[in-house]
Amino acid sequence: MLDEIVARVAPAVPLPLPREWDGPLEVADTSAYNAHNLAAYSDVPVPGPAQRSADDA
């Protein structure tokens, strides 16, 4: 499916696209993403036992 999308969006890209990656693997830093999610849902109640706030730590 991705080959079809690339063919329409970027016709100069050679197809088929590679099916395997031989390059290096890098680990993403998801801390900013996690912090954003925590802030976005900070006012949503969580069912279950009472939750501590970050200020209580």
CYANA upper distance limits for C-alpha pairs under 8 A (distance plus 0.5 A):
  1 MET  CA      5 ILE  CA      7.06
  2 LEU  CA      6 VAL  CA      6.63
  3 ASP  CA      7 ALA  CA      6.52
  3 ASP  CA     15 LEU  CA      7.14
  3 ASP  CA     16 PRO  CA      6.58
  3 ASP  CA     17 LEU  CA      6.79
  4 GLU  CA      8 ARG  CA      7.04
  5 ILE  CA      9 VAL  CA      6.63
  6 VAL  CA     10 ALA  CA      5.76
  6 VAL  CA     11 PRO  CA      7.22
  6 VAL  CA     13 VAL  CA      7.81
  7 ALA  CA     11 PRO  CA      5.21
  7 ALA  CA     12 ALA  CA      8.37
  7 ALA  CA     13 VAL  CA      7.83
  7 ALA  CA     15 LEU  CA      8.10
 30 THR  CA     34 ASN  CA      6.60
 31 SER  CA     35 ALA  CA      6.53
 32 ALA  CA     36 HIS  CA      6.66
 33 TYR  CA     37 ASN  CA      6.84
 34 ASN  CA     38 LEU  CA      6.64
 35 ALA  CA     39 ALA  CA      6.67
 36 HIS  CA     40 ALA  CA      6.60
 37 ASN  CA     41 TYR  CA      6.78
 38 LEU  CA     42 SER  CA      6.32
 46 VAL  CA     51 GLN  CA      8.10
 52 ARG  CA     56 ASP  CA      6.66
 52 ARG  CA     57 ALA  CA      8.23
 53 SER  CA     57 ALA  CA      7.80
